[in-house]
């Protein structure tokens, strides 16, 4: 009798093990990845404690760090389903924002019903709106947040950027300057403010870029020279603009935008051969940069080389299908 009982329990244990393994296989389409290092140890812990939301979160972070966003998203979602914590929702919203901003908007609005006072989730939602070009919704959300947190620098930067997109440069600069007074060492903010100064012919860009160059003790940052170049180009001091772009390129040979802006000046001067030298040089730096082919095509079109121009406009559009100007220019050439 004892042998039958022992056999029964052995069979039952084996059956439960098989069921458990089958469940593990069916619970995740990423099982092959999850059962290999460096994820295997956490996966084993999850198998032993499947309701532990913290373990899914830990594995999601590790997966995302290893450039595996799909299984990371699944783990963030599982953690969120087990417990409504801000960091889990933020993980979901951030990953959705990268590829599915429309889905991010839906999720974040629902998440905010659970955690209505989360600044990070509101910021993520505002970014999702902006990614979908729903700028009015994003701006309204920024204003709502700033009513409670008027010195929230990330929100101020976003608001200023949204105002800039609407063409309200004066107010955008005022907001950028307010943010700068709060966080003068914010690198992204410095760059945003310097570019806006440059684009609006505001000479304050010179003092700001001087300060950025001064604190760059290693001399590795090209951006301040690039912003000076943009400023000089907008006030029609082309020689100083070219000199500034040359300084930017000397600091960072891969600074594509500096090459483009320098070449554009020669194009505007109708020095097409000189412009082509610059753009062809840029092809050696970045052979898949759509703007290079676009500007090469513009030069070729101006020189009467319509077949070559059409081909390069098409190349530009194939590399960047948002470049409608390139498509339209190609279509116009017979």
N, C-alpha and C positions, 0 to 999 in steps of 0.2 A: 504493500500500500504506500509506503513511504517513497518507494522508487517512482510510483506513478505521480505522486504529489510533486516530487523533485523534477520529474520530466515535464509536468504541467507548467511549473514556474519557469523552467528553462525555456520552454516554448513561448510562454507569455513574454518573458524578457526579450527574447529574440524578436517577437512580433512587434513589441513596443519600440525596439531599436530600429526596425525596418520602417515603421510608421514615422518615427521621428526623422529618420534620414530622408524619407520621401517628402515629408513636410519641409525639411530644409531645402531640398532641391526645388520644390515648387514655390517657396516663398520669395525667391529672388532669382531673376534672370541673370544675375551677375555672380552666381555661385562659384564659378571657376576662378574668377578674380578674387573673391572674398576668402577663399580657402587657401590662398597662397600668401607668403610673406610679402609685405609687412602686416597684412590684414588678418592672417590666420588666427593669431592669438586672441584678438578682440572678437573675431567671429566665433571662436570656441566659447568665449565668455558669454556671448549673446545666446548661443545655443543652450547654455546652461541656465541662463536667466533672461528669457526672451521679453520680459516686461520692463527691463531696465533701460529706461529712455536715455540715460547718460552714456551707455555703451554705444548706442546707435549714433549719438552725437559725436563721440570720440572717433568712431570709425568714419563718419562723414567728413570730419576735419582731415583725417589722414588720407582719405580717398581724394578729396579736393586738392590737398597739397601735392598729391602724386598725379595731378591732371586727369582725374577720372570723375568729371562732373556728373555724369548720369547716375552711377551708383551712389555718389555722394548725395545727390538730390533725393534719391529714394530713402536713404538713411535719415536725412533731415526730416523728411515727411513722416517717417515712422516715429521718430522721436517726438515730433509735434503731435501726432495722433495719440501718443501715450501721455504727454504732458504739455500744456500750453505755456511754454517758456519763450521769452523774447528771443534768445539766441538761436533757438530752433527755427522760429519764423523768419528771423533775419537771414539765416542760411538759405532757406527756401527762396525767399524774395530776391536775394542777391544772385543766385544761380539762374532763376527764371528771368531776371532782368537782362542777363547777358544774351539770351537767345529767344526768349518768349516774353517780351515786356507786356504784351496784352494779358498773358496768363498771370504775370506778376501783379498787375493791377487788380485782377479778380481776387487772387489769394490775399494780397496785403490788405485790401478793404475788409475781407472776412477776418483776418488776423487782428485787425485793429478793433473789431467788436469784442475780442477777447482781452486785448491789452491796449485800451484806448489812449493811454498816456505815453506810449512809447515814441520818443523822439526819433530813434533810429528807424523804426518801421515807417513813420511818417516821411522821413527823409528818403527812404527807399521807395516809397510810393510816389513821392514827388519826382524822383529820378525816372521812375517807370513811366509816369505821365509824359515827361519831357522826351523820353526815348520814343514815344508814340506820337510826338509832335502835338501833344495835348497841352500846349504851353499855358493856356489860361487856367486849366485845372491845377497844373503844377505851381503856377504863380499864386493862386488862391491858397493852396496848401502851405506854401512858404510863408505867406502873410499870417495865416492862422498860427503857425508855429512861432513866428517872431513876436506875436502878441504876448506870448508867455515867456519866450526866451529871446529877447531882443539882441543878445550878443552871441547867438549861436552862429559861429563863423561859417560853417559848411552851408547853412541855410542862406546866409547873406550872400555867399559866393554864387549859389544857385539862383537866387533871386536876381542878382545883378546880371548873370549870364542870360536869364530869360528876358529881362528887360532889354538887353542888348539885341537879342534876336527879334524883338518887336521894333527895333530901331530907336528905342528911347535911350540913347547913349549918355545923355547928361545925367539922368537919374541912375543909370547903371554905374557910372563912374562914382557918383556920390555914395552908392551902396558899397562899391569896392573899396573906396577910401575909408569908410566906416569900419569895414572888416579889417583893413590894413592897420588901422589904429589899435585894434584889439589884438591882432596876431601878425606883427610885422615880419616875423621869421617864417611864416607859412610860404614855402617855396611855390606851391601851385598858385597861391593868391598873388604873389609878386609877379609871376609870369602873366596871369590873367590881367592884372592892372596895367602892367607895362605894355602889353599888346593893345589894350583898349586905348591907353594914352596915345600910342603910336598911330593907331588907325584913325583917331580923331584929331590928328595934328596938334596934340597937346604937348607942349615942350617940357612938361613935368616928367616925361619919359626919360629925359637926359639925366636928371638928378637921380631918378630911381635906378636906372641902369648903371650909373656911376657907383651907387652904393652896392649894387649886386656884384659888380666887377671887383670892388674893393674887398668884399668879404670872401671872394673866391681866391683864396690864397694859393691854391694849386693851379689856378688858371685853366680849369678843365670845362668850364661852362660856356657854351656858345650862344645861349639864348639872349643875354643882354645885348650883344652886338647885332643879333638878328632884329631885335625890336628897334634898335637905333636905325638900322637899315630901312625898316618899314616906315619909321617916322620921316626920315630924310626923303624917302621915295614919295610919300604923301604930300610933302611940302615942295616937291619938285627939285630937290637938291640931289640930282642923280649921281654925281661923282662921290659925294659923301655916302650915299646909299650903297654904291658898289663897293666902296672901301669898307663899309661896315659889314656887308655880306661876305667879303673876302676874309675879314677877321673872324666871322662866325665859322666859315668853312675851315680856316686854319686851326681853329679850336676843335672842330668836329667835322672831319671830312665827309662823314655820312649824313650831315644835316641837309636833307633833301630840299626842304623848303627854301633854304638860303640859296642853293644852286638855281632853283626855279625863279626866285625873285630877281636874282642877278641876271639870268637869261632874259627874263621878261623886259627888263630895262633896255637891253640891246634890241629886242624885238620892237619895242615902242619907238626906238630910234631908227628903225628900218635897217639895222645892221644885222641882217638875217644870218649871214655866214658866221659871224661872231657868236650870235645866239645859239646857232646849231652846234658849234664847238662845245659850248657849255652844256647843252642838253645831251649831246652824245657822250660827253664825259660822265654825266650823271647816270647814263645807262650802265656804265661799268660799276657804279656804286650800287645801284638798285635797278636791275633789269626788268623788274615787274611793277614799277611805279607808274601808274596810269597817267599822272600829270605830265611826265616826261614825254610820252608819246603824243599827248595832246598838244604840247607846245612845239614839238618837232613838226607835227602836222600843220600847225598855224604858220610856222616859218616856211614850210614847203608850199603851202597854199599861196602865201604872199609872193613866193618866187615863181609861181606859175606851174609848179610840179604837182598837178592835181591828182594824178593817179597815186603817187607816193603819199600825198597828204590824206587822201581817202583811206588808204590802207592803215595809216597810223592813227587816224581818228577811230577807225574800227578797232584797232588794237587797244586804244585807250578805253573804249567802251567795254570791250571784252574783259578787261582787267578790273573795271569799276562800272557796273551797270547802273549806278546812280548818276553817272556823268552824262546827263541828257544833252549837254552842249556838244559833247563829242559825237554823239549819235546824230543829232540834228545837222551838225557840220558835215558829217560823212554822207548823210542822205542828200544834202544839197549839191554835192559834187557829182557830176555826171561821169 
